[in-house]
């Protein structure tokens, strides 16, 4: 490892930061938590990173055993996925997201793109803080315009996130990335449904969903 990127004293936190503490590294891990991605996918989800910098970070993470590279089976595109050790960083990403919610919380800035993976990780972490423990499992689907579908589930005391459209979901949220980000970061009281956020489900499921986000239901 380049000596310029080491802290030169004994500390397991320092060792970890030498591997994943450089700019972009944890964000690459974040974007791979929901499954393998191509180089072009990562460029799109990290719009300010240059291809050269992304290549460098991927090589560093691969050398450290955090990321693995899958040779193409057809065509020329390579897929990147997290190793077992990389997947173990999921609680770290959640913990830093939670810290951001508590200490650096603000809506998207002007001109700032909203990407689905960090938005939905923030949604999952928010539910873990606000919704508490429930008696029964639930599954909620977010259907975004011009983005993949995502499902958040609650079961056995934990909230989980997947990039998929779950069949038989209790409720479907039809919205845009920007509208959901504004709702999630709105100060004070929230109301649902609202412009560009439509809830599809039985009344009891809609009420449960609104309660989970400390939102008031408006009559439709």
Secondary structure, DSSP 8 states (H G I E B T S, - for coil): --GGG---S--HHHHHHHHH-STTHHHHHHHHTTS-EEHHHHHHHSTTS-HHHHHHHHHHHHHTTSEEEE--SSSS--EEEE-HHHHTTHHHHHHHHHHHHHHS-----TT----HHHHHHHHHHHHHHHT---SS-EEEEEEETTS-EEEEEEETTEEEEESS--TT-SEEEEE-HHHHHHHHT--S-EEESBTTEEEEE-HHHHHHHHHHTTEEE---
